[in-house]
Amino acid sequence: MPWLYFAAPPHIAAWALEWQREVHAELASMEAVELHPSCFIAEEANVFAEPKRGVRVGAGAAIAAHAFVHGPVVLEAHVSVNPYVTIEGGQRGITIGEGTRIATRAALFAFDHGIDRGQSIRAQPVRSQGIRIGRDVWIGANATITDGVEIGDGAVVGAGAVVTRSVPAFAIVGGVPARVIGER
């Protein structure tokens, strides 16, 4: 649990810091990742990067157990990715702004594929526009963000919402498909 890591008393923090150095080193040896020394990555997190599809995690950011992160992805400072979140960067990538919180089982997909009737689903072309999430955004549990969406600073995405269109700054959205239901 990342919040326990960041709030650890000194006698635990010393041990935990060394443990995180080992986790970071292992990821860096296998993947195209850039991890700020102060970020937290759970051992059980699934972080996948490739050449030209890197993952960058900023200062004080956290990826919890069982999250799935596939680049290209940028998590700016103090972003929190909770358990079982899926972040799939497609070809164009996902950028998540400073201080954003992503609740359990939210899913962000920066790609989509065609559904033309004349071709099998598996043979459909894939497209990717990317996703941009602003600063200080809260994405509720089980929310889904689809390719091409931008979410403005300070917005709130309600639990279970399916966001298929961009969201203005400080708007509160909910529903399927998501629509503006309030303002912060």
Contact map, one row per residue, 1 for C-alpha under 8 A:
1111100000000000000000000000000000000000010000000000000000000001100000000000000000000000000000000000000000000000000000000000000000000000000000000000000000000000000000000000000000000000
1111110000000000000000000000000000000001110000000000000000000111000000000000000000000000000000000000000000000000000000000000000000000000000000000000000000000000000000000000000000000000
1111111000000000000000000000000000000000000000000000000000000000000000000000000000000000000000000000000000000000000000000000000000000000000000000000000000000000000000000000000000000000
1111111100000000000000000000000000000000000000000000000000000000000000000000000000000000000000000000000000000000000000000000000000000000000000000000000000000000000000000000000000000000
1111111100001001000000000000000000000001000000000000000000000000000000000000000000000000000000000000000000000000000000000000000000000000000000000000000000000000000000000000000000000000
0111111100000000000000000000000000000000000000000000000000000000000000000000000000000000000000000000000000000000000000000000000000000000000000000000000000000000000000000000000000000000
0011111110000000000000000000000000000000000000000000000000000000000000000000000000000000000000000000000000000000000000000000000000000000000000000000000000000000000000000000000000000000
0001111111111000000000000000000000000000000000000000000000000000000000000000000000000000000000000000000000000000000000000000000000000000000000000000000000000000000000000000000000000000
0000001111111000000000000000000000000000000000000000000000000000000000000000000000000000000000000000000000000000000000000000000000000000000000000000000000000000000000000000000000000000
0000000111111100000000000000000000000000000000000000000000000000000000000000000000000000000000000000000000000000000000000000000000000000000000000000000000000000000000000000000000000000
0000000111111110000000000000000000000000000000000000000000000000000000000000000000000000000000000000000000000000000000000000000000000000000000000000000000000000000000000000000000000000
0000000111111111000000000000000000000000000000000000000000000000000000000000000000000000000000000000000000000000000000000000000000000000000000000000000000000000000000000000000000000000
0000100111111111100000000000000000000000000000000000000000000000000000000000000000000000000000000000000000000000000000000000000000000000000000000000000000000000000000000000000000000000
0000000001111111110000000000000000000000000000000000000000000000000000000000000000000000000000000000000000000000000000000000000000000000000000000000000000000000000000000000000000000000
0000000000111111111000000000000000000000000000000000000000000000000000000000000000000000000000000000000000000000000000000000000000000000000000000000000000000000000000000000000000000000
0000100000011111111100000000000000000000000000000000000000000000000000000000000000000000000000000000000000000000000000000000000000000000000000000000000000000000000000000000000000000000
0000000000001111111110000000000000000000000000000000000000000000000000000000000000000000000000000000000000000000000000000000000000000000000000000000000000000000000000000000000000000000
0000000000000111111111000000000000000000000000000000000000000000000000000000000000000000000000000000000000000000000000000000000000000000000000000000000000000000000000000000000000000000
0000000000000011111111100000000000000000000000000000000000000000000000000000000000000000000000000000000000000000000000000000000000000000000000000000000000000000000000000000000000000000
0000000000000001111111110000000000000001100000000000000000000000000000000000000000000000000000000000000000000000000000000000000000000000000000000000000000000000000000000000000000000000
0000000000000000111111111000000000001000000000000000000000000000000000000000000000000000000000000000000000000000000000000000000000000000000000000000000000000000000000000000000000000000
0000000000000000011111111100000000000000000000000000000000000000000000000000000000000000000000000000000000000000000000000000000000000000000000000000000000000000000000000000000000000000
0000000000000000001111111110000000000000111000000000000000000000000000000000000000000000000000000000000000000000000000000000000000000000000000000000000000000000000000000000000000000000
0000000000000000000111111111000000100000100000000000000000000000000000000000000000000000000000000000000000000000000000000000000000000000000000000000000000000000000000000000000000000000
0000000000000000000011111111100000000000000000000000000000000000000000000000000000000000000000000000000000000000000000000000000000000000000000000000000000000000000000000000000000000000
0000000000000000000001111111110000000000000000000000000000000000000000000000000000000000000000000000000000000000000000000000000000000000000000000000000000000000000000000000000000000000
0000000000000000000000111111111010000000000000100000000000000000000000000000000000000000000000000000000000000000000000000000000000000000000000000000000000000000000000000000000000000000
0000000000000000000000011111111111000000000000000000000000000000000000000000000000000000000000000000000000000000000000000000000000000000000000000000000000000000000000000000000000000000
0000000000000000000000001111111000000000000000000000000000000000000000000000000000000000000000000000000000000000000000000000000000000000000000000000000000000000000000000000000000000000
0000000000000000000000000111111100000000000000000000000000000000000000000000000000000000000000000000000000000000000000000000000000000000000000000000000000000000000000000000000000000000
0000000000000000000000000011111110000000000000011100010000000000000000000000000000000000000000000000000000000000000000000000000000000000000000000000000000000000000000000000000000000000
0000000000000000000000000001011111000000000000001110111000000000000000000000000000000000000000000000000000000000000000000000000000000000000000000000000000000000000000000000000000000000
0000000000000000000000000011001111100000000000001000011110000000000000000000000000000000000000000000000000000000000000000000000000000000000000000000000000000000000000000000000000000000
0000000000000000000000000001000111110000000000000000011110000000000000000000000000000000000000000000000000000000000000000000000000000000000000000000000000000000000000000000000000000000
0000000000000000000000010000000011111010000000000000000111000000000000000000000000000000000000000000000000000000000000000000000000000000000000000000000000000000000000000000000000000000
0000000000000000000000000000000001111110000000000000000011110000000000000000000000000000000000000000000000000000000000000000000000000000000000000000000000000000000000000000000000000000
0000000000000000000010000000000000111110000000000000000000100000000000000000000000000000000000000000000000000000000000000000000000000000000000000000000000000000000000000000000000000000
0000000000000000000000000000000000011111000000000000000001111000000000000000000000000000000000000000000000000000000000000000000000000000000000000000000000000000000000000000000000000000
0000000000000000000000000000000000111111100000000000000011111100000000000000000000000000000000000000000000000000000000000000000000000000000000000000000000000000000000000000000000000000
0100100000000000000100000000000000000111110000000000000000011111000000000000000000000000000000000000000000000000000000000000000000000000000000000000000000000000000000000000000000000000
0100000000000000000100110000000000000011111010000000000000000111100000000000000000000000000000000000000000000000000000000000000000000000000000000000000000000000000000000000000000000000
1100000000000000000000100000000000000001111110000000000000000011100000000000000000000000000000000000000000000000000000000000000000000000000000000000000000000000000000000000000000000000
0000000000000000000000100000000000000000111110000000000000000000100000000000000000000000000000000000000000000000000000000000000000000000000000000000000000000000000000000000000000000000
0000000000000000000000000000000000000000011111000000000000000001111000000000000000000000000000000000000000000000000000000000000000000000000000000000000000000000000000000000000000000000
0000000000000000000000000000000000000000111111100000000000000011111100000000000000000000000000000000000000000000000000000000000000000000000000000000000000000000000000000000000000000000
0000000000000000000000000000000000000000000111110000000000000000011110000000000000000000000000000000000000000000000000000000000000000000000000000000000000000000000000000000000000000000
0000000000000000000000000010000000000000000011111000001000000000001111000000000000000000000000000000000000000000000000000000000000000000000000000000000000000000000000000000000000000000
0000000000000000000000000000001000000000000001111100001000000000000111100000000000000000000000000000000000000000000000000000000000000000000000000000000000000000000000000000000000000000
0000000000000000000000000000001110000000000000111110111000000000000001110000000000000000000000000000000000000000000000000000000000000000000000000000000000000000000000000000000000000000
0000000000000000000000000000001100000000000000011111110000000000000000100000000000000000000000000000000000000000000000000000000000000000000000000000000000000000000000000000000000000000
0000000000000000000000000000000100000000000000001111110000000000000000000000000000000000000000000000000000000000000000000000000000000000000000000000000000000000000000000000000000000000
0000000000000000000000000000000000000000000000000111110000000000000000010000000000000000000000000000000000000000000000000000000000000000000000000000000000000000000000000000000000000000
0000000000000000000000000000000100000000000000001111111000000000000001111000000000000000101010000000000000000000000000000000000000000000000000000000000000000000000000000000000000000000
0000000000000000000000000000001111000000000000001111111100000000000000111000000000000000000000000000000000000000000000000000000000000000000000000000000000000000000000000000000000000000
0000000000000000000000000000000111000000000000111000111110000000000001111110000000000000000000000000000000000000000000000000000000000000000000000000000000000000000000000000000000000000
0000000000000000000000000000000011100000000000000000011111000000000000001111000000000000000000000000000000000000000000000000000000000000000000000000000000000000000000000000000000000000
0000000000000000000000000000000011110010000000000000001111101100000000000111100000000000000000000000000000000000000000000000000000000000000000000000000000000000000000000000000000000000
0000000000000000000000000000000000110110000000000000000111111000000000000111111000000000000000000000000000000000000000000000000000000000000000000000000000000000000000000000000000000000
0000000000000000000000000000000000011110000000000000000011111000000000000001110000000000000000000000000000000000000000000000000000000000000000000000000000000000000000000000000000000000
0000000000000000000000000000000000010111000000000000000001111100000000000000111000000000000000000000000000000000000000000000000000000000000000000000000000000000000000000000000000000000
0000000000000000000000000000000000000111000000000000000011111110000000000011111100000000000000000000000000000000000000000000000000000000000000000000000000000000000000000000000000000000
0100000000000000000000000000000000000011100000000000000010011111000000000000011111000000000000000000000000000000000000000000000000000000000000000000000000000000000000000000000000000000
0100000000000000000000000000000000000001110010000000000000001111101000000000000111100000000000000000000000000000000000000000000000000000000000000000000000000000000000000000000000000000
1100000000000000000000000000000000000001110110000000000000000111111000000000000111110000000000000000000000000000000000000000000000000000000000000000000000000000000000000000000000000000
1000000000000000000000000000000000000000111110000000000000000011111000000000000001110000000000000000000000000000000000000000000000000000000000000000000000000000000000000000000000000000
0000000000000000000000000000000000000000000111000000000000000001111100000000000000111000000000000000000000000000000000000000000000000000000000000000000000000000000000000000000000000000
0000000000000000000000000000000000000000000111100000000000000011111110000000000011111100000000000000000000000000000000000000000000000000000000000000000000000000000000000000000000000000
0000000000000000000000000000000000000000000011110000000000000000011111000000000000011111000000000000000000000000000000000000000000000000000000000000000000000000000000000000000000000000
0000000000000000000000000000000000000000000001110000000000000000001111101000000000000111100000000000000000000000000000000000000000000000000000000000000000000000000000000000000000000000
0000000000000000000000000000000000000000000000111000101000000000000111111000000000000011100000000000000000000000000000000000000000000000000000000000000000000000000000000000000000000000
0000000000000000000000000000000000000000000000011100111000000000000011111000000000000001110011000000000000000000000000000000000000000000000000000000000000000000000000000000000000000000
0000000000000000000000000000000000000000000000001001111000000000000001111100000000000001111111000000000000000000000000000000000000000000000000000000000000000000000000000000000000000000
0000000000000000000000000000000000000000000000000000111100000000000011111110000000000011100011110000000000000000000000000000000000000000000000000000000000000000000000000000000000000000
0000000000000000000000000000000000000000000000000000001111000000000000011111000000000000000011110000000000000000000000000000000000000000000000000000000000000000000000000000000000000000
0000000000000000000000000000000000000000000000000000001111001000000000001111101000000000000000111100000000000000000000000000000000000000000000000000000000000000000000000000000000000000
0000000000000000000000000000000000000000000000000000000111101000000000000111111000000000000000111110000000000000000000000000000000000000000000000000000000000000000000000000000000000000
0000000000000000000000000000000000000000000000000000000011111000000000000011111000000000000000001110000000000000000000000000000000000000000000000000000000000000000000000000000000000000
0000000000000000000000000000000000000000000000000000000001111100000000000001111100000000000000000111000000000000000000000000000000000000000000000000000000000000000000000000000000000000
0000000000000000000000000000000000000000000000000000000001011100000000000011111110000000000000011111110000000000000000000000000000000000000000000000000000000000000000000000000000000000
0000000000000000000000000000000000000000000000000000000000001111000000000000011111000000000000000011110000000000000000000000000000000000000000000000000000000000000000000000000000000000
0000000000000000000000000000000000000000000000000000000000000111001000000000001111101000000000000000111100000000000000000000000000000000000000000000000000000000000000000000000000000000
0000000000000000000000000000000000000000000000000000000000000111101000000000000111111000000000000000011110000000000000000000000000000000000000000000000000000000000000000000000000000000
0000000000000000000000000000000000000000000000000000000000000011111000000000000011111000000000000000001110000000000000000000000000000000000000000000000000000000000000000000000000000000
0000000000000000000000000000000000000000000000000000000000000001111100000000000001111100000000000000000111000000000000000000000000000000000000000000000000000000000000000000000000000000
0000000000000000000000000000000000000000000000000000000000000000011100000000000011111110000000000000011111100000000000000000000000000000000000000000000000000000000000000000000000000000
0000000000000000000000000000000000000000000000000000000000000000001110000000000000011111000000000000000011111000000000000000000000000000000000000000000000000000000000000000000000000000
0000000000000000000000000000000000000000000000000000000000000000000111001000000000001111100001000000000000111000000000000000000000000000000000000000000000000000000000000000000000000000
0000000000000000000000000000000000000000000000000000000000000000000111111000000000000111110011000000000000011110000000000000000000000000000000000000000000000000000000000000000000000000
0000000000000000000000000000000000000000000000000000100000000000000011111000000000000011111111000000000000011110000000000000000001000000000000000000000000000000000000000000000000000000
0000000000000000000000000000000000000000000000000000000000000000000000110000000000000001111110000000000000001110000000000000000101000000000000000000000000000000000000000000000000000000
0000000000000000000000000000000000000000000000000000100000000000000000010000000000000000111110000000000000000110000000000000001111000000000000000000000000000000000000000000000000000000
0000000000000000000000000000000000000000000000000000000000000000000000010000000000000000111111000000000000000100000000000000000111100000000000000000000000000000000000000000000000000000
0000000000000000000000000000000000000000000000000000100000000000000000111100000000000001111111100000000000000100000000000000000011100000000000000000000000000000000000000000000000000000
0000000000000000000000000000000000000000000000000000000000000000000000111100000000000011100111110000000000000100000000000000000001111000000000000000000000000000000000000000000000000000
0000000000000000000000000000000000000000000000000000000000000000000000001111000000000000000011111000000000000000000000000000000000111000000000000000000000000000000000000000000000000000
0000000000000000000000000000000000000000000000000000000000000000000000001111001000000000000001111101000000000000000000000000000000011110000000000000000000000000000000000000000000000000
0000000000000000000000000000000000000000000000000000000000000000000000000011101000000000000000111111000000000000000000000000000000011111100000000000000000000000000000000000000000000000
0000000000000000000000000000000000000000000000000000000000000000000000000011111000000000000000011111000000000000000000000000000000000111000000000000000000000000000000000000000000000000
0000000000000000000000000000000000000000000000000000000000000000000000000001111100000000000000001111100000000000000000000000000000000011100000000000000000000000000000000000000000000000
0000000000000000000000000000000000000000000000000000000000000000000000000000011100000000000000011111110000000000000000000000000000000111111000000000000000000000000000000000000000000000
0000000000000000000000000000000000000000000000000000000000000000000000000000001110000000000000000011111000000000000000000000000000000001111000000000000000000000000000000000000000000000
0000000000000000000000000000000000000000000000000000000000000000000000000000001111001000000000000001111101000000000000000000000000000000011110000000000000000000000000000000000000000000
0000000000000000000000000000000000000000000000000000000000000000000000000000000011101000000000000000111111000000000000000000000000000000011111000000000000000000000000000000000000000000
0000000000000000000000000000000000000000000000000000000000000000000000000000000011111000000000000000011111000000000000000000000000000000000111000000000000000000000000000000000000000000
0000000000000000000000000000000000000000000000000000000000000000000000000000000001111100000000000000001111100000000000000000000000000000000011100000000000000000000000000000000000000000
0000000000000000000000000000000000000000000000000000000000000000000000000000000000011100000000000000011111110000000000000000000000000000001111110000000000000000000000000000000000000000
0000000000000000000000000000000000000000000000000000000000000000000000000000000000001110000000000000000011111000000000000000000000000000000001111000000000000000000000000000000000000000
0000000000000000000000000000000000000000000000000000000000000000000000000000000000000111100000000000000001111100000000000000000000000000000000011110000000000000000000000000000000000000
0000000000000000000000000000000000000000000000000000000000000000000000000000000000000111110000000000000000111111000000000000000000100000000000011110000000000000000000000000000000000000
0000000000000000000000000000000000000000000000000000000000000000000000000000000000000001111111000000000000011111000000000000000111100000000000000111000000000000000000000000000000000000
0000000000000000000000000000000000000000000000000000000000000000000000000000000000000001111000000000000000001111100000000000011111000000000000000110000000000000000000000000000000000000
0000000000000000000000000000000000000000000000000000000000000000000000000000000000000000000000000000000000001111110000000000011100000000000000000010000000000000000000000000000000000000
0000000000000000000000000000000000000000000000000000000000000000000000000000000000000000000000000000000000000011111000000001111000000000000000000000000000000000000000000000000000000000
0000000000000000000000000000000000000000000000000000000000000000000000000000000000000000000000000000000000000001111100001001110000000000000000000000000000000000000000000000000000000000
0000000000000000000000000000000000000000000000000000000000000000000000000000000000000000000000000000000000000000111110101001000000000000000000000000000000000000000000000000000000000000
0000000000000000000000000000000000000000000000000000000000000000000000000000000000000000000000000000000000000000011111111001000000000000000000000000000000000000000000000000000000000000
0000000000000000000000000000000000000000000000000000000000000000000000000000000000000000000000000000000000000000001111110000000000000000000000000000000000000000000000000000000000000000
0000000000000000000000000000000000000000000000000000000000000000000000000000000000000000000000000000000000000000000111110000000000000000000000000000000000000000000000000000000000000000
0000000000000000000000000000000000000000000000000000000000000000000000000000000000000000000000000000000000000000001111111011000000000000000000000000000000000000000000000000000000000000
0000000000000000000000000000000000000000000000000000000000000000000000000000000000000000000000000000000000000000000111111111000000000000000000000000000000000000000000000000000000000000
0000000000000000000000000000000000000000000000000000000000000000000000000000000000000000000000000000000000000000011100111111000000000000000000000000000000000000000000000000000000000000
0000000000000000000000000000000000000000000000000000000000000000000000000000000000000000000000000000000000000000000000011111000000000000000000000000000000000000000000000000000000000000
0000000000000000000000000000000000000000000000000000000000000000000000000000000000000000000000000000000000000000000000111111100000000000000000000000000000000000000000000000000000000000
0000000000000000000000000000000000000000000000000000000000000000000000000000000000000000000000000000000000000000111100111111110000000000000000000000000000000000000000000000000000000000
0000000000000000000000000000000000000000000000000000000000000000000000000000000000000000000000000000000000000000110000000011111000000000000000000000000000000000000000000000000000000000
0000000000000000000000000000000000000000000000000000000000000000000000000000000000000000000000000000000000000011110000000001111100000000000000000000000000000000000000000000000000000000
0000000000000000000000000000000000000000000000000000000000000000000000000000000000000000001000000000000000000011100000000000111110000000000000000000000000000000000000000000000000000000
0000000000000000000000000000000000000000000000000000000000000000000000000000000000000000011100000000000000000111000000000000011111000000000000000011000000000000000000000000000000000000
0000000000000000000000000000000000000000000000000000000000000000000000000000000000000000001110000000000000000110000000000000001111100000000000000011000000000000000000000000000000000000
0000000000000000000000000000000000000000000000000000000000000000000000000000000000000000111111000000000000000110000000000000000111110000000000000011100000000000000000000000000000000000
0000000000000000000000000000000000000000000000000000000000000000000000000000000000000000000111100000000000001100000000000000000011111000000000000111110000000000000000000000000000000000
0000000000000000000000000000000000000000000000000000000000000000000000000000000000000000000001111000000000000000000000000000000001111100000000000000111000000000000000000000000000000000
0000000000000000000000000000000000000000000000000000000000000000000000000000000000000000000001111000000000000000000000000000000000111110100000000000011110000000000000000000000000000000
0000000000000000000000000000000000000000000000000000000000000000000000000000000000000000000000011101000000000000000000000000000000011111100000000000011111100000000000000000000000000000
0000000000000000000000000000000000000000000000000000000000000000000000000000000000000000000000011111000000000000000000000000000000001111100000000000000111000000000000000000000000000000
0000000000000000000000000000000000000000000000000000000000000000000000000000000000000000000000001111100000000000000000000000000000000111110000000000000011100000000000000000000000000000
0000000000000000000000000000000000000000000000000000000000000000000000000000000000000000000000001011100000000000000000000000000000001111111000000000001111111000000000000000000000000000
0000000000000000000000000000000000000000000000000000000000000000000000000000000000000000000000000001111000000000000000000000000000000001111100000000000001111000000000000000000000000000
0000000000000000000000000000000000000000000000000000000000000000000000000000000000000000000000000001111001000000000000000000000000000000111110100000000000011110000000000000000000000000
0000000000000000000000000000000000000000000000000000000000000000000000000000000000000000000000000000011101000000000000000000000000000000011111100000000000011111100000000000000000000000
0000000000000000000000000000000000000000000000000000000000000000000000000000000000000000000000000000011111000000000000000000000000000000001111100000000000000111000000000000000000000000
0000000000000000000000000000000000000000000000000000000000000000000000000000000000000000000000000000001111100000000000000000000000000000000111110000000000000011100000000000000000000000
0000000000000000000000000000000000000000000000000000000000000000000000000000000000000000000000000000000011100000000000000000000000000000001111111000000000001111111000000000000000000000
0000000000000000000000000000000000000000000000000000000000000000000000000000000000000000000000000000000001111000000000000000000000000000000001111100000000000001111000000000000000000000
0000000000000000000000000000000000000000000000000000000000000000000000000000000000000000000000000000000000111000000000000000000000000000000000111110100000000000011100000000000000000000
0000000000000000000000000000000000000000000000000000000000000000000000000000000000000000000000000000000000011110000000000000000000100000000000011111100000000000011100000000000000000000
0000000000000000000000000000000000000000000000000000000000000000000000000000000000000000000000000000000000011111000000000000000111100000000000001111100000000000000100000000000000000000
0000000000000000000000000000000000000000000000000000000000000000000000000000000000000000000000000000000000000100000000000000000111100000000000000111110000000000000011000000000000000000
0000000000000000000000000000000000000000000000000000000000000000000000000000000000000000000000000000000000000000000000000000000001110000000000001111111000000000001111100000000000000000
0000000000000000000000000000000000000000000000000000000000000000000000000000000000000000000000000000000000000000000000000000000000111100000000000001111100000000000011100000000000000000
0000000000000000000000000000000000000000000000000000000000000000000000000000000000000000000000000000000000000000000000000000000000011100100000000000111110100000000001111000000000000000
0000000000000000000000000000000000000000000000000000000000000000000000000000000000000000000000000000000000000000000000000000000000001110100000000000011111100000000001111110000000000000
0000000000000000000000000000000000000000000000000000000000000000000000000000000000000000000000000000000000000000000000000000000000001111100000000000001111100000000000011100000000000000
0000000000000000000000000000000000000000000000000000000000000000000000000000000000000000000000000000000000000000000000000000000000000111110000000000000111110000000000001110000000000001
0000000000000000000000000000000000000000000000000000000000000000000000000000000000000000000000000000000000000000000000000000000000000101110000000000001111111000000000111111100000000001
0000000000000000000000000000000000000000000000000000000000000000000000000000000000000000000000000000000000000000000000000000000000000000111100000000000001111100000000000111100000000000
0000000000000000000000000000000000000000000000000000000000000000000000000000000000000000000000000000000000000000000000000000000000000000111100100000000000111110100000000001110000000000
0000000000000000000000000000000000000000000000000000000000000000000000000000000000000000000000000000000000000000000000000000000000000000001110100000000000011111100000000001111000000000
0000000000000000000000000000000000000000000000000000000000000000000000000000000000000000000000000000000000000000000000000000000000000000001111100000000000001111100000000000010000000000
0000000000000000000000000000000000000000000000000000000000000000000000000000000000000000000000000000000000000000000000000000000000000000000111110000000000000111110000000000011100000000
0000000000000000000000000000000000000000000000000000000000000000000000000000000000000000000000000000000000000000000000000000000000000000000101110000000000001111111000000000111111000000
0000000000000000000000000000000000000000000000000000000000000000000000000000000000000000000000000000000000000000000000000000000000000000000000111100000000000001111100000000011111000000
0000000000000000000000000000000000000000000000000000000000000000000000000000000000000000000000000000000000000000000000000000000000000000000000111100100000000000111111000000000111100000
0000000000000000000000000000000000000000000000000000000000000000000000000000000000000000000000000000000000000000000000000000000000000000000000001110100000000000011111000000000011000000
0000000000000000000000000000000000000000000000000000000000000000000000000000000000000000000000000000000000000000000000000000000000000000000000000001110000000000001111100000000001000000
0000000000000000000000000000000000000000000000000000000000000000000000000000000000000000000000000000000000000000000000000000000000000000000000000001111100000000001111110000000000000000
0000000000000000000000000000000000000000000000000000000000000000000000000000000000000000000000000000000000000000000000000000000000000000000000000000111100100000000011111010100000010000
0000000000000000000000000000000000000000000000000000000000000000000000000000000000000000000000000000000000000000000000000000000000000000000000000000001110100000000001111110000000000000
0000000000000000000000000000000000000000000000000000000000000000000000000000000000000000000000000000000000000000000000000000000000000000000000000000001111100000000000111110000000000000
0000000000000000000000000000000000000000000000000000000000000000000000000000000000000000000000000000000000000000000000000000000000000000000000000000000111110000000000011111000000000011
0000000000000000000000000000000000000000000000000000000000000000000000000000000000000000000000000000000000000000000000000000000000000000000000000000000101110000000000111111100000011111
0000000000000000000000000000000000000000000000000000000000000000000000000000000000000000000000000000000000000000000000000000000000000000000000000000000000111100000000000111110000011111
0000000000000000000000000000000000000000000000000000000000000000000000000000000000000000000000000000000000000000000000000000000000000000000000000000000000111100100000100011111001111100
0000000000000000000000000000000000000000000000000000000000000000000000000000000000000000000000000000000000000000000000000000000000000000000000000000000000001111110000000001111111111000
0000000000000000000000000000000000000000000000000000000000000000000000000000000000000000000000000000000000000000000000000000000000000000000000000000000000000101110000000000111111100000
0000000000000000000000000000000000000000000000000000000000000000000000000000000000000000000000000000000000000000000000000000000000000000000000000000000000000001111000000000011111100000
0000000000000000000000000000000000000000000000000000000000000000000000000000000000000000000000000000000000000000000000000000000000000000000000000000000000000000111100000000011111100000
0000000000000000000000000000000000000000000000000000000000000000000000000000000000000000000000000000000000000000000000000000000000000000000000000000000000000000111110000000111111110000
0000000000000000000000000000000000000000000000000000000000000000000000000000000000000000000000000000000000000000000000000000000000000000000000000000000000000000001000000000111111111000
0000000000000000000000000000000000000000000000000000000000000000000000000000000000000000000000000000000000000000000000000000000000000000000000000000000000000000000000100011110001111110
0000000000000000000000000000000000000000000000000000000000000000000000000000000000000000000000000000000000000000000000000000000000000000000000000000000000000000000000000011110000111110
0000000000000000000000000000000000000000000000000000000000000000000000000000000000000000000000000000000000000000000000000000000000000000000000000000000000000000000000000011100000011111
0000000000000000000000000000000000000000000000000000000000000000000000000000000000000000000000000000000000000000000000000000000000000000000000000000000000000000000000000111000000011111
0000000000000000000000000000000000000000000000000000000000000000000000000000000000000000000000000000000000000000000000000000000000000000000000000000000001100000000000000111000000000111
